[in-house]
Amino acid sequence: MTKQRLLEVSGLEIRKSKIADNGIFANRSISKGQTILFLDGEEVSLKEIGRRIDQGIEKECDPLQVDDEIYI
């Protein structure tokens, strides 16, 4: 399934964001507790995220915090 098709099925779309570059936005109502997207990625520590941001590998808005000290 293509990324575009995955977004269509999920009811999401990529648009310009007022915060930073592009963002993902809902294009339909979402019920409380409804799963809209599964994310997968490398789990890294806060320290590693800081190093990657300092080196320009990641942007500050890229990491998603999934636990106290874990990001993807």
PDB file of N, H, CA, C and O in Angstrom:
ATOM      1  N   MET A   1       0.852  -1.173   0.000  1.00  0.00           N
ATOM      2  CA  MET A   1       0.000   0.000   0.000  1.00  0.00           C
ATOM      3  C   MET A   1       0.897   1.235   0.000  1.00  0.00           C
ATOM      4  O   MET A   1       1.856   1.313   0.768  1.00  0.00           O
ATOM      5  N   THR A   2       0.585   2.186  -0.853  1.00  0.00           N
ATOM      6  H   THR A   2      -0.194   2.123  -1.477  1.00  0.00           H
ATOM      7  CA  THR A   2       1.385   3.407  -0.917  1.00  0.00           C
ATOM      8  C   THR A   2       1.111   4.298   0.291  1.00  0.00           C
ATOM      9  O   THR A   2       0.087   4.156   0.959  1.00  0.00           O
ATOM     10  N   LYS A   3       2.035   5.213   0.565  1.00  0.00           N
ATOM     11  H   LYS A   3       2.867   5.328   0.023  1.00  0.00           H
ATOM     12  CA  LYS A   3       1.846   6.145   1.677  1.00  0.00           C
ATOM     13  C   LYS A   3       0.580   6.968   1.471  1.00  0.00           C
ATOM     14  O   LYS A   3      -0.176   7.191   2.417  1.00  0.00           O
ATOM     15  N   GLN A   4       0.345   7.421   0.244  1.00  0.00           N
ATOM     16  H   GLN A   4       0.959   7.240  -0.524  1.00  0.00           H
ATOM     17  CA  GLN A   4      -0.846   8.222  -0.045  1.00  0.00           C
ATOM     18  C   GLN A   4      -2.114   7.421   0.226  1.00  0.00           C
ATOM     19  O   GLN A   4      -3.059   7.940   0.820  1.00  0.00           O
ATOM     20  N   ARG A   5      -2.142   6.159  -0.204  1.00  0.00           N
ATOM     21  H   ARG A   5      -1.374   5.737  -0.686  1.00  0.00           H
ATOM     22  CA  ARG A   5      -3.322   5.308   0.007  1.00  0.00           C
ATOM     23  C   ARG A   5      -3.520   5.028   1.494  1.00  0.00           C
ATOM     24  O   ARG A   5      -4.652   5.025   1.978  1.00  0.00           O
ATOM     25  N   LEU A   6      -2.428   4.793   2.222  1.00  0.00           N
ATOM     26  H   LEU A   6      -1.509   4.795   1.829  1.00  0.00           H
ATOM     27  CA  LEU A   6      -2.514   4.565   3.658  1.00  0.00           C
ATOM     28  C   LEU A   6      -3.139   5.762   4.353  1.00  0.00           C
ATOM     29  O   LEU A   6      -3.986   5.592   5.231  1.00  0.00           O
ATOM     30  N   LEU A   7      -2.739   6.958   3.979  1.00  0.00           N
ATOM     31  H   LEU A   7      -2.051   7.096   3.267  1.00  0.00           H
ATOM     32  CA  LEU A   7      -3.311   8.160   4.578  1.00  0.00           C
ATOM     33  C   LEU A   7      -4.785   8.292   4.242  1.00  0.00           C
ATOM     34  O   LEU A   7      -5.580   8.663   5.105  1.00  0.00           O
ATOM     35  N   GLU A   8      -5.168   7.995   3.002  1.00  0.00           N
ATOM     36  H   GLU A   8      -4.521   7.693   2.300  1.00  0.00           H
ATOM     37  CA  GLU A   8      -6.573   8.078   2.602  1.00  0.00           C
ATOM     38  C   GLU A   8      -7.424   7.122   3.426  1.00  0.00           C
ATOM     39  O   GLU A   8      -8.492   7.501   3.908  1.00  0.00           O
ATOM     40  N   VAL A   9      -6.964   5.893   3.592  1.00  0.00           N
ATOM     41  H   VAL A   9      -6.097   5.585   3.201  1.00  0.00           H
ATOM     42  CA  VAL A   9      -7.701   4.892   4.361  1.00  0.00           C
ATOM     43  C   VAL A   9      -7.807   5.309   5.822  1.00  0.00           C
ATOM     44  O   VAL A   9      -8.827   5.060   6.465  1.00  0.00           O
ATOM     45  N   SER A  10      -6.767   5.939   6.351  1.00  0.00           N
ATOM     46  H   SER A  10      -5.939   6.142   5.829  1.00  0.00           H
ATOM     47  CA  SER A  10      -6.740   6.352   7.751  1.00  0.00           C
ATOM     48  C   SER A  10      -7.539   7.623   8.011  1.00  0.00           C
ATOM     49  O   SER A  10      -7.774   7.974   9.167  1.00  0.00           O
ATOM     50  N   GLY A  11      -7.961   8.317   6.959  1.00  0.00           N
ATOM     51  H   GLY A  11      -7.771   8.032   6.020  1.00  0.00           H
ATOM     52  CA  GLY A  11      -8.668   9.579   7.137  1.00  0.00           C
ATOM     53  C   GLY A  11      -7.730  10.717   7.482  1.00  0.00           C
ATOM     54  O   GLY A  11      -8.122  11.671   8.155  1.00  0.00           O
ATOM     55  N   LEU A  12      -6.492  10.621   7.024  1.00  0.00           N
ATOM     56  H   LEU A  12      -6.173   9.847   6.478  1.00  0.00           H
ATOM     57  CA  LEU A  12      -5.488  11.634   7.314  1.00  0.00           C
ATOM     58  C   LEU A  12      -4.968  12.230   6.018  1.00  0.00           C
ATOM     59  O   LEU A  12      -5.081  11.624   4.952  1.00  0.00           O
ATOM     60  N   GLU A  13      -4.397  13.423   6.119  1.00  0.00           N
ATOM     61  H   GLU A  13      -4.305  13.915   6.984  1.00  0.00           H
ATOM     62  CA  GLU A  13      -3.780  14.038   4.950  1.00  0.00           C
ATOM     63  C   GLU A  13      -2.590  14.878   5.383  1.00  0.00           C
ATOM     64  O   GLU A  13      -2.547  15.377   6.508  1.00  0.00           O
ATOM     65  N   ILE A  14      -1.642  15.026   4.498  1.00  0.00           N
ATOM     66  H   ILE A  14      -1.677  14.620   3.585  1.00  0.00           H
ATOM     67  CA  ILE A  14      -0.468  15.856   4.752  1.00  0.00           C
ATOM     68  C   ILE A  14      -0.723  17.235   4.166  1.00  0.00           C
ATOM     69  O   ILE A  14      -1.062  17.381   2.991  1.00  0.00           O
ATOM     70  N   ARG A  15      -0.549  18.259   5.027  1.00  0.00           N
ATOM     71  H   ARG A  15      -0.274  18.140   5.982  1.00  0.00           H
ATOM     72  CA  ARG A  15      -0.710  19.647   4.581  1.00  0.00           C
ATOM     73  C   ARG A  15       0.395  20.485   5.205  1.00  0.00           C
ATOM     74  O   ARG A  15       1.073  20.057   6.139  1.00  0.00           O
ATOM     75  N   LYS A  16       0.559  21.682   4.669  1.00  0.00           N
ATOM     76  H   LYS A  16       0.009  22.029   3.910  1.00  0.00           H
ATOM     77  CA  LYS A  16       1.488  22.633   5.270  1.00  0.00           C
ATOM     78  C   LYS A  16       1.040  22.925   6.696  1.00  0.00           C
ATOM     79  O   LYS A  16      -0.150  23.103   6.958  1.00  0.00           O
ATOM     80  N   SER A  17       1.986  22.971   7.600  1.00  0.00           N
ATOM     81  H   SER A  17       2.952  22.826   7.388  1.00  0.00           H
ATOM     82  CA  SER A  17       1.709  23.225   9.005  1.00  0.00           C
ATOM     83  C   SER A  17       2.183  24.622   9.386  1.00  0.00           C
ATOM     84  O   SER A  17       3.190  25.103   8.868  1.00  0.00           O
ATOM     85  N   LYS A  18       1.463  25.267  10.284  1.00  0.00           N
ATOM     86  H   LYS A  18       0.644  24.876  10.705  1.00  0.00           H
ATOM     87  CA  LYS A  18       1.896  26.564  10.800  1.00  0.00           C
ATOM     88  C   LYS A  18       3.052  26.395  11.777  1.00  0.00           C
ATOM     89  O   LYS A  18       3.752  27.358  12.087  1.00  0.00           O
ATOM     90  N   ILE A  19       3.252  25.169  12.264  1.00  0.00           N
ATOM     91  H   ILE A  19       2.683  24.387  12.012  1.00  0.00           H
ATOM     92  CA  ILE A  19       4.305  24.908  13.251  1.00  0.00           C
ATOM     93  C   ILE A  19       5.649  24.662  12.574  1.00  0.00           C
ATOM     94  O   ILE A  19       6.636  25.329  12.884  1.00  0.00           O
ATOM     95  N   ALA A  20       5.685  23.701  11.647  1.00  0.00           N
ATOM     96  H   ALA A  20       4.883  23.159  11.396  1.00  0.00           H
ATOM     97  CA  ALA A  20       6.959  23.368  10.983  1.00  0.00           C
ATOM     98  C   ALA A  20       6.704  22.539   9.736  1.00  0.00           C
ATOM     99  O   ALA A  20       6.195  21.422   9.823  1.00  0.00           O
ATOM    100  N   ASP A  21       7.051  23.072   8.591  1.00  0.00           N
ATOM    101  H   ASP A  21       7.465  23.980   8.520  1.00  0.00           H
ATOM    102  CA  ASP A  21       6.965  22.345   7.320  1.00  0.00           C
ATOM    103  C   ASP A  21       5.587  21.718   7.106  1.00  0.00           C
ATOM    104  O   ASP A  21       4.574  22.417   7.080  1.00  0.00           O
ATOM    105  N   ASN A  22       5.562  20.399   6.955  1.00  0.00           N
ATOM    106  H   ASN A  22       6.384  19.831   6.977  1.00  0.00           H
ATOM    107  CA  ASN A  22       4.308  19.682   6.727  1.00  0.00           C
ATOM    108  C   ASN A  22       3.839  19.007   8.003  1.00  0.00           C
ATOM    109  O   ASN A  22       4.639  18.703   8.889  1.00  0.00           O
ATOM    110  N   GLY A  23       2.529  18.772   8.091  1.00  0.00           N
ATOM    111  H   GLY A  23       1.879  19.019   7.372  1.00  0.00           H
ATOM    112  CA  GLY A  23       1.955  18.067   9.227  1.00  0.00           C
ATOM    113  C   GLY A  23       0.923  17.075   8.747  1.00  0.00           C
ATOM    114  O   GLY A  23       0.528  17.098   7.581  1.00  0.00           O
ATOM    115  N   ILE A  24       0.484  16.205   9.636  1.00  0.00           N
ATOM    116  H   ILE A  24       0.805  16.187  10.583  1.00  0.00           H
ATOM    117  CA  ILE A  24      -0.578  15.249   9.321  1.00  0.00           C
ATOM    118  C   ILE A  24      -1.840  15.740  10.014  1.00  0.00           C
ATOM    119  O   ILE A  24      -1.835  16.017  11.214  1.00  0.00           O
ATOM    120  N   PHE A  25      -2.921  15.845   9.247  1.00  0.00           N
ATOM    121  H   PHE A  25      -2.924  15.620   8.272  1.00  0.00           H
ATOM    122  CA  PHE A  25      -4.186  16.373   9.747  1.00  0.00           C
ATOM    123  C   PHE A  25      -5.313  15.392   9.452  1.00  0.00           C
ATOM    124  O   PHE A  25      -5.282  14.685   8.445  1.00  0.00           O
ATOM    125  N   ALA A  26      -6.305  15.353  10.333  1.00  0.00           N
ATOM    126  H   ALA A  26      -6.330  15.928  11.151  1.00  0.00           H
ATOM    127  CA  ALA A  26      -7.489  14.519  10.115  1.00  0.00           C
ATOM    128  C   ALA A  26      -8.405  15.213   9.121  1.00  0.00           C
ATOM    129  O   ALA A  26      -8.591  16.428   9.178  1.00  0.00           O
ATOM    130  N   ASN A  27      -8.976  14.433   8.207  1.00  0.00           N
ATOM    131  H   ASN A  27      -8.824  13.446   8.160  1.00  0.00           H
ATOM    132  CA  ASN A  27      -9.945  14.997   7.270  1.00  0.00           C
ATOM    133  C   ASN A  27     -11.335  14.404   7.490  1.00  0.00           C
ATOM    134  O   ASN A  27     -12.195  14.462   6.612  1.00  0.00           O
ATOM    135  N   ARG A  28     -11.539  13.834   8.680  1.00  0.00           N
ATOM    136  H   ARG A  28     -10.840  13.787   9.394  1.00  0.00           H
ATOM    137  CA  ARG A  28     -12.842  13.307   9.086  1.00  0.00           C
ATOM    138  C   ARG A  28     -12.900  13.320  10.612  1.00  0.00           C
ATOM    139  O   ARG A  28     -11.878  13.502  11.274  1.00  0.00           O
ATOM    140  N   SER A  29     -14.080  13.128  11.160  1.00  0.00           N
ATOM    141  H   SER A  29     -14.910  12.980  10.622  1.00  0.00           H
ATOM    142  CA  SER A  29     -14.220  13.061  12.617  1.00  0.00           C
ATOM    143  C   SER A  29     -13.582  11.779  13.135  1.00  0.00           C
ATOM    144  O   SER A  29     -13.659  10.730  12.495  1.00  0.00           O
ATOM    145  N   ILE A  30     -12.958  11.875  14.290  1.00  0.00           N
ATOM    146  H   ILE A  30     -12.895  12.727  14.810  1.00  0.00           H
ATOM    147  CA  ILE A  30     -12.313  10.722  14.915  1.00  0.00           C
ATOM    148  C   ILE A  30     -12.944  10.521  16.284  1.00  0.00           C
ATOM    149  O   ILE A  30     -12.990  11.443  17.099  1.00  0.00           O
ATOM    150  N   SER A  31     -13.426   9.316  16.529  1.00  0.00           N
ATOM    151  H   SER A  31     -13.388   8.568  15.867  1.00  0.00           H
ATOM    152  CA  SER A  31     -14.059   8.997  17.806  1.00  0.00           C
ATOM    153  C   SER A  31     -13.014   8.858  18.904  1.00  0.00           C
ATOM    154  O   SER A  31     -11.881   8.453  18.641  1.00  0.00           O
ATOM    155  N   LYS A  32     -13.390   9.190  20.124  1.00  0.00           N
ATOM    156  H   LYS A  32     -14.310   9.519  20.338  1.00  0.00           H
ATOM    157  CA  LYS A  32     -12.500   9.052  21.266  1.00  0.00           C
ATOM    158  C   LYS A  32     -12.039   7.598  21.377  1.00  0.00           C
ATOM    159  O   LYS A  32     -12.854   6.676  21.334  1.00  0.00           O
ATOM    160  N   GLY A  33     -10.740   7.404  21.520  1.00  0.00           N
ATOM    161  H   GLY A  33     -10.078   8.153  21.555  1.00  0.00           H
ATOM    162  CA  GLY A  33     -10.179   6.069  21.680  1.00  0.00           C
ATOM    163  C   GLY A  33      -9.946   5.301  20.393  1.00  0.00           C
ATOM    164  O   GLY A  33      -9.400   4.199  20.422  1.00  0.00           O
ATOM    165  N   GLN A  34     -10.352   5.866  19.266  1.00  0.00           N
ATOM    166  H   GLN A  34     -10.796   6.762  19.243  1.00  0.00           H
ATOM    167  CA  GLN A  34     -10.195   5.189  17.978  1.00  0.00           C
ATOM    168  C   GLN A  34      -8.739   5.242  17.520  1.00  0.00           C
ATOM    169  O   GLN A  34      -8.115   6.303  17.547  1.00  0.00           O
ATOM    170  N   THR A  35      -8.203   4.103  17.103  1.00  0.00           N
ATOM    171  H   THR A  35      -8.710   3.241  17.082  1.00  0.00           H
ATOM    172  CA  THR A  35      -6.851   4.059  16.549  1.00  0.00           C
ATOM    173  C   THR A  35      -6.891   4.617  15.141  1.00  0.00           C
ATOM    174  O   THR A  35      -7.707   4.195  14.322  1.00  0.00           O
ATOM    175  N   ILE A  36      -6.021   5.558  14.863  1.00  0.00           N
ATOM    176  H   ILE A  36      -5.358   5.902  15.529  1.00  0.00           H
ATOM    177  CA  ILE A  36      -6.009   6.153  13.526  1.00  0.00           C
ATOM    178  C   ILE A  36      -4.746   5.826  12.746  1.00  0.00           C
ATOM    179  O   ILE A  36      -4.732   5.921  11.518  1.00  0.00           O
ATOM    180  N   LEU A  37      -3.680   5.439  13.450  1.00  0.00           N
ATOM    181  H   LEU A  37      -3.691   5.362  14.447  1.00  0.00           H
ATOM    182  CA  LEU A  37      -2.428   5.173  12.751  1.00  0.00           C
ATOM    183  C   LEU A  37      -1.495   4.407  13.677  1.00  0.00           C
ATOM    184  O   LEU A  37      -1.429   4.687  14.874  1.00  0.00           O
ATOM    185  N   PHE A  38      -0.781   3.451  13.126  1.00  0.00           N
ATOM    186  H   PHE A  38      -0.834   3.223  12.154  1.00  0.00           H
ATOM    187  CA  PHE A  38       0.260   2.749  13.862  1.00  0.00           C
ATOM    188  C   PHE A  38       1.603   3.283  13.385  1.00  0.00           C
ATOM    189  O   PHE A  38       1.843   3.395  12.183  1.00  0.00           O
ATOM    190  N   LEU A  39       2.469   3.610  14.326  1.00  0.00           N
ATOM    191  H   LEU A  39       2.273   3.519  15.303  1.00  0.00           H
ATOM    192  CA  LEU A  39       3.804   4.096  13.983  1.00  0.00           C
ATOM    193  C   LEU A  39       4.838   3.058  14.382  1.00  0.00           C
ATOM    194  O   LEU A  39       4.686   2.361  15.385  1.00  0.00           O
ATOM    195  N   ASP A  40       5.866   2.968  13.601  1.00  0.00           N
ATOM    196  H   ASP A  40       5.990   3.534  12.786  1.00  0.00           H
ATOM    197  CA  ASP A  40       6.959   2.050  13.875  1.00  0.00           C
ATOM    198  C   ASP A  40       8.256   2.817  13.689  1.00  0.00           C
ATOM    199  O   ASP A  40       8.350   3.682  12.818  1.00  0.00           O
ATOM    200  N   GLY A  41       9.221   2.516  14.477  1.00  0.00           N
ATOM    201  H   GLY A  41       9.144   1.814  15.184  1.00  0.00           H
ATOM    202  CA  GLY A  41      10.500   3.186  14.317  1.00  0.00           C
ATOM    203  C   GLY A  41      11.488   2.734  15.366  1.00  0.00           C
ATOM    204  O   GLY A  41      11.161   1.954  16.260  1.00  0.00           O
ATOM    205  N   GLU A  42      12.683   3.228  15.246  1.00  0.00           N
ATOM    206  H   GLU A  42      12.949   3.861  14.519  1.00  0.00           H
ATOM    207  CA  GLU A  42      13.746   2.895  16.186  1.00  0.00           C
ATOM    208  C   GLU A  42      13.472   3.577  17.522  1.00  0.00           C
ATOM    209  O   GLU A  42      13.217   4.781  17.563  1.00  0.00           O
ATOM    210  N   GLU A  43      13.524   2.815  18.615  1.00  0.00           N
ATOM    211  H   GLU A  43      13.731   1.837  18.581  1.00  0.00           H
ATOM    212  CA  GLU A  43      13.374   3.388  19.948  1.00  0.00           C
ATOM    213  C   GLU A  43      14.731   3.907  20.399  1.00  0.00           C
ATOM    214  O   GLU A  43      15.718   3.171  20.403  1.00  0.00           O
ATOM    215  N   VAL A  44      14.773   5.176  20.779  1.00  0.00           N
ATOM    216  H   VAL A  44      13.972   5.774  20.777  1.00  0.00           H
ATOM    217  CA  VAL A  44      16.032   5.785  21.217  1.00  0.00           C
ATOM    218  C   VAL A  44      15.810   6.590  22.491  1.00  0.00           C
ATOM    219  O   VAL A  44      14.688   6.990  22.803  1.00  0.00           O
ATOM    220  N   SER A  45      16.894   6.818  23.217  1.00  0.00           N
ATOM    221  H   SER A  45      17.805   6.492  22.963  1.00  0.00           H
ATOM    222  CA  SER A  45      16.824   7.555  24.481  1.00  0.00           C
ATOM    223  C   SER A  45      16.747   9.057  24.233  1.00  0.00           C
ATOM    224  O   SER A  45      17.032   9.543  23.138  1.00  0.00           O
ATOM    225  N   LEU A  46      16.359   9.772  25.273  1.00  0.00           N
ATOM    226  H   LEU A  46      16.129   9.377  26.162  1.00  0.00           H
ATOM    227  CA  LEU A  46      16.337  11.232  25.219  1.00  0.00           C
ATOM    228  C   LEU A  46      17.738  11.768  24.913  1.00  0.00           C
ATOM    229  O   LEU A  46      17.888  12.715  24.142  1.00  0.00           O
ATOM    230  N   LYS A  47      18.754  11.165  25.514  1.00  0.00           N
ATOM    231  H   LYS A  47      18.632  10.395  26.141  1.00  0.00           H
ATOM    232  CA  LYS A  47      20.135  11.586  25.275  1.00  0.00           C
ATOM    233  C   LYS A  47      20.500  11.431  23.793  1.00  0.00           C
ATOM    234  O   LYS A  47      21.125  12.314  23.208  1.00  0.00           O
ATOM    235  N   GLU A  48      20.105  10.303  23.193  1.00  0.00           N
ATOM    236  H   GLU A  48      19.597   9.585  23.668  1.00  0.00           H
ATOM    237  CA  GLU A  48      20.409  10.064  21.780  1.00  0.00           C
ATOM    238  C   GLU A  48      19.655  11.039  20.883  1.00  0.00           C
ATOM    239  O   GLU A  48      20.204  11.522  19.893  1.00  0.00           O
ATOM    240  N   ILE A  49      18.403  11.331  21.221  1.00  0.00           N
ATOM    241  H   ILE A  49      17.957  10.938  22.026  1.00  0.00           H
ATOM    242  CA  ILE A  49      17.634  12.313  20.443  1.00  0.00           C
ATOM    243  C   ILE A  49      18.336  13.669  20.500  1.00  0.00           C
ATOM    244  O   ILE A  49      18.468  14.345  19.480  1.00  0.00           O
ATOM    245  N   GLY A  50      18.788  14.066  21.695  1.00  0.00           N
ATOM    246  H   GLY A  50      18.681  13.517  22.523  1.00  0.00           H
ATOM    247  CA  GLY A  50      19.511  15.330  21.834  1.00  0.00           C
ATOM    248  C   GLY A  50      20.755  15.375  20.961  1.00  0.00           C
ATOM    249  O   GLY A  50      21.037  16.393  20.329  1.00  0.00           O
ATOM    250  N   ARG A  51      21.497  14.280  20.925  1.00  0.00           N
ATOM    251  H   ARG A  51      21.268  13.453  21.438  1.00  0.00           H
ATOM    252  CA  ARG A  51      22.704  14.205  20.095  1.00  0.00           C
ATOM    253  C   ARG A  51      22.347  14.346  18.621  1.00  0.00           C
ATOM    254  O   ARG A  51      23.017  15.067  17.882  1.00  0.00           O
ATOM    255  N   ARG A  52      21.285  13.654  18.192  1.00  0.00           N
ATOM    256  H   ARG A  52      20.740  13.069  18.793  1.00  0.00           H
ATOM    257  CA  ARG A  52      20.878  13.708  16.783  1.00  0.00           C
ATOM    258  C   ARG A  52      20.396  15.104  16.386  1.00  0.00           C
ATOM    259  O   ARG A  52      20.664  15.565  15.277  1.00  0.00           O
ATOM    260  N   ILE A  53      19.694  15.764  17.285  1.00  0.00           N
ATOM    261  H   ILE A  53      19.476  15.389  18.186  1.00  0.00           H
ATOM    262  CA  ILE A  53      19.242  17.134  17.002  1.00  0.00           C
ATOM    263  C   ILE A  53      20.452  18.065  16.905  1.00  0.00           C
ATOM    264  O   ILE A  53      20.538  18.884  15.990  1.00  0.00           O
ATOM    265  N   ASP A  54      21.384  17.936  17.848  1.00  0.00           N
ATOM    266  H   ASP A  54      21.315  17.270  18.591  1.00  0.00           H
ATOM    267  CA  ASP A  54      22.597  18.768  17.832  1.00  0.00           C
ATOM    268  C   ASP A  54      23.403  18.583  16.548  1.00  0.00           C
ATOM    269  O   ASP A  54      24.012  19.533  16.056  1.00  0.00           O
ATOM    270  N   GLN A  55      23.409  17.366  16.005  1.00  0.00           N
ATOM    271  H   GLN A  55      22.914  16.595  16.404  1.00  0.00           H
ATOM    272  CA  GLN A  55      24.174  17.073  14.790  1.00  0.00           C
ATOM    273  C   GLN A  55      23.378  17.326  13.512  1.00  0.00           C
ATOM    274  O   GLN A  55      23.896  17.143  12.410  1.00  0.00           O
ATOM    275  N   GLY A  56      22.117  17.747  13.657  1.00  0.00           N
ATOM    276  H   GLY A  56      21.696  17.896  14.552  1.00  0.00           H
ATOM    277  CA  GLY A  56      21.300  18.035  12.485  1.00  0.00           C
ATOM    278  C   GLY A  56      20.713  16.804  11.818  1.00  0.00           C
ATOM    279  O   GLY A  56      20.192  16.891  10.706  1.00  0.00           O
ATOM    280  N   ILE A  57      20.792  15.654  12.487  1.00  0.00           N
ATOM    281  H   ILE A  57      21.215  15.584  13.391  1.00  0.00           H
ATOM    282  CA  ILE A  57      20.241  14.411  11.944  1.00  0.00           C
ATOM    283  C   ILE A  57      18.718  14.406  12.080  1.00  0.00           C
ATOM    284  O   ILE A  57      18.012  13.911  11.201  1.00  0.00           O
ATOM    285  N   GLU A  58      18.222  14.955  13.177  1.00  0.00           N
ATOM    286  H   GLU A  58      18.796  15.357  13.891  1.00  0.00           H
ATOM    287  CA  GLU A  58      16.786  15.059  13.454  1.00  0.00           C
ATOM    288  C   GLU A  58      16.437  16.528  13.658  1.00  0.00           C
ATOM    289  O   GLU A  58      17.281  17.331  14.057  1.00  0.00           O
ATOM    290  N   LYS A  59      15.180  16.868  13.379  1.00  0.00           N
ATOM    291  H   LYS A  59      14.494  16.216  13.055  1.00  0.00           H
ATOM    292  CA  LYS A  59      14.664  18.189  13.736  1.00  0.00           C
ATOM    293  C   LYS A  59      14.011  18.071  15.110  1.00  0.00           C
ATOM    294  O   LYS A  59      13.616  16.980  15.520  1.00  0.00           O
ATOM    295  N   GLU A  60      13.899  19.175  15.808  1.00  0.00           N
ATOM    296  H   GLU A  60      14.220  20.061  15.475  1.00  0.00           H
ATOM    297  CA  GLU A  60      13.295  19.145  17.144  1.00  0.00           C
ATOM    298  C   GLU A  60      11.864  18.634  17.124  1.00  0.00           C
ATOM    299  O   GLU A  60      11.393  18.068  18.110  1.00  0.00           O
ATOM    300  N   CYS A  61      11.170  18.827  16.008  1.00  0.00           N
ATOM    301  H   CYS A  61      11.553  19.287  15.207  1.00  0.00           H
ATOM    302  CA  CYS A  61       9.766  18.419  15.939  1.00  0.00           C
ATOM    303  C   CYS A  61       9.598  16.984  15.427  1.00  0.00           C
ATOM    304  O   CYS A  61       8.465  16.512  15.332  1.00  0.00           O
ATOM    305  N   ASP A  62      10.679  16.278  15.096  1.00  0.00           N
ATOM    306  H   ASP A  62      11.599  16.662  15.173  1.00  0.00           H
ATOM    307  CA  ASP A  62      10.576  14.926  14.545  1.00  0.00           C
ATOM    308  C   ASP A  62      10.295  13.832  15.574  1.00  0.00           C
ATOM    309  O   ASP A  62       9.405  13.014  15.337  1.00  0.00           O
ATOM    310  N   PRO A  63      11.008  13.774  16.707  1.00  0.00           N
ATOM    311  CA  PRO A  63      10.826  12.647  17.623  1.00  0.00           C
ATOM    312  C   PRO A  63       9.439  12.636  18.262  1.00  0.00           C
ATOM    313  O   PRO A  63       8.846  13.681  18.529  1.00  0.00           O
ATOM    314  N   LEU A  64       8.942  11.422  18.499  1.00  0.00           N
ATOM    315  H   LEU A  64       9.424  10.573  18.282  1.00  0.00           H
ATOM    316  CA  LEU A  64       7.672  11.236  19.200  1.00  0.00           C
ATOM    317  C   LEU A  64       7.970  10.526  20.511  1.00  0.00           C
ATOM    318  O   LEU A  64       8.489   9.410  20.509  1.00  0.00           O
ATOM    319  N   GLN A  65       7.643  11.166  21.634  1.00  0.00           N
ATOM    320  H   GLN A  65       7.221  12.073  21.636  1.00  0.00           H
ATOM    321  CA  GLN A  65       7.893  10.565  22.944  1.00  0.00           C
ATOM    322  C   GLN A  65       6.843   9.504  23.214  1.00  0.00           C
ATOM    323  O   GLN A  65       5.645   9.775  23.140  1.00  0.00           O
ATOM    324  N   VAL A  66       7.301   8.272  23.532  1.00  0.00           N
ATOM    325  H   VAL A  66       8.274   8.052  23.592  1.00  0.00           H
ATOM    326  CA  VAL A  66       6.380   7.166  23.785  1.00  0.00           C
ATOM    327  C   VAL A  66       6.481   6.644  25.212  1.00  0.00           C
ATOM    328  O   VAL A  66       5.677   5.803  25.616  1.00  0.00           O
ATOM    329  N   ASP A  67       7.449   7.123  25.979  1.00  0.00           N
ATOM    330  H   ASP A  67       8.102   7.806  25.651  1.00  0.00           H
ATOM    331  CA  ASP A  67       7.628   6.751  27.377  1.00  0.00           C
ATOM    332  C   ASP A  67       8.444   7.866  28.031  1.00  0.00           C
ATOM    333  O   ASP A  67       8.835   8.823  27.361  1.00  0.00           O
ATOM    334  N   ASP A  68       8.700   7.750  29.317  1.00  0.00           N
ATOM    335  H   ASP A  68       8.382   6.973  29.861  1.00  0.00           H
ATOM    336  CA  ASP A  68       9.414   8.815  30.027  1.00  0.00           C
ATOM    337  C   ASP A  68      10.723   9.206  29.347  1.00  0.00           C
ATOM    338  O   ASP A  68      11.020  10.395  29.226  1.00  0.00           O
ATOM    339  N   GLU A  69      11.497   8.243  28.908  1.00  0.00           N
ATOM    340  H   GLU A  69      11.256   7.277  29.006  1.00  0.00           H
ATOM    341  CA  GLU A  69      12.812   8.513  28.321  1.00  0.00           C
ATOM    342  C   GLU A  69      12.983   7.877  26.940  1.00  0.00           C
ATOM    343  O   GLU A  69      14.103   7.806  26.434  1.00  0.00           O
ATOM    344  N   ILE A  70      11.904   7.417  26.328  1.00  0.00           N
ATOM    345  H   ILE A  70      10.994   7.474  26.738  1.00  0.00           H
ATOM    346  CA  ILE A  70      11.994   6.708  25.047  1.00  0.00           C
ATOM    347  C   ILE A  70      11.265   7.490  23.957  1.00  0.00           C
ATOM    348  O   ILE A  70      10.154   7.981  24.158  1.00  0.00           O
ATOM    349  N   TYR A  71      11.910   7.592  22.807  1.00  0.00           N
ATOM    350  H   TYR A  71      12.812   7.193  22.643  1.00  0.00           H
ATOM    351  CA  TYR A  71      11.368   8.299  21.643  1.00  0.00           C
ATOM    352  C   TYR A  71      11.474   7.407  20.415  1.00  0.00           C
ATOM    353  O   TYR A  71      12.325   6.520  20.346  1.00  0.00           O
ATOM    354  N   ILE A  72      10.590   7.656  19.439  1.00  0.00           N
ATOM    355  H   ILE A  72       9.899   8.376  19.495  1.00  0.00           H
ATOM    356  CA  ILE A  72      10.734   7.017  18.125  1.00  0.00           C
ATOM    357  C   ILE A  72      10.764   8.111  17.084  1.00  0.00           C
ATOM    358  O   ILE A  72      10.879   7.826  15.892  1.00  0.00           O
TER     359      ILE A  72
END
